[in-house]
Amino acid sequence: MTAYRVPIAGLLAALMLTVAFWFLLYKPKTDEQSVLEQETADLQGQQVTLRAEVAQLREIKKRQVEIRAQLARLRQYIPDGPAQPRVIRQLQVSADRAGIDITSVAFGEPLVPVNEVDAAAPPLDTGDEGTVLANIPVTMVIEGGYFQVVDFFRRLEVDVPRALLVQNLAIAEAEDGFPTMTTTWGGQVFTVVPTSVPEELAADEVAPGAAQPAPSEGATETPAASATESQSSTADQAAEES
């Protein structure tokens, strides 16, 4: 009986040593190795991402002159602030080249577009912190022959370096009679404004009776102050050109 106790005790001791080795040495080291392998894989993934970003930045550096030129054109296309005198000069140049006369032009207040699906959605992001995209209603009356008027609207798209949308127009015979025509068109120009005012502007846009460009009967007139300012800018420009 005693002879059998010695092997059993030895087996139990060996088993206990094996269990102790597993839980105290082998498994902790295995878990640590797994963690290190995962961290290594994560670092390798980050390395690949960083290399791609470095390559992209190097490509941007090579194209920095081209990118700066594109940004300059974009600032002309959608400038910071209304820049109404500038757009009036651009429109006047197109009118002169087309052979028509601008009899009046009026701008409304900048309006922040409201999402038709979700009115609570934030304004359009410009990519620059603290700014938001807005549109400025514009109404203009021009006089000239039919083909000259058509050429003017073509030049609005080709010659004017400002984002401009023609939304409606009305054509009638001028006081001088045919073939001179009086054309009234309404639309929008676009600008970037600070985010400190978008809530007020958005409220103005959705409020009943808000100023919107519309040349046809029943149209809502733009604010008189804006019209006076625009006409004053036109007069100042005419004085400068003369």
Secondary structure by P-SEA (a helix, b strand, c coil): caaaaaaaaaaaaaaaaaaaaaaccaaaaaaaaaaaaaaaaaaaaaaaaaaaaaaaaaaaaaaaaaaaaaaaaaaaacccccaaaaaaaaaaaaaaaaccccccccccccccccccccccccccccccccbbbbbbbbbbbbbccaaaaaaaaaaaacccccccccccbbbbbccccccbbbbbbbbbbbbbbbcccaaaaaaaaaccccbbbbcccccccccaaaaaaaaaaaaaaaaaac
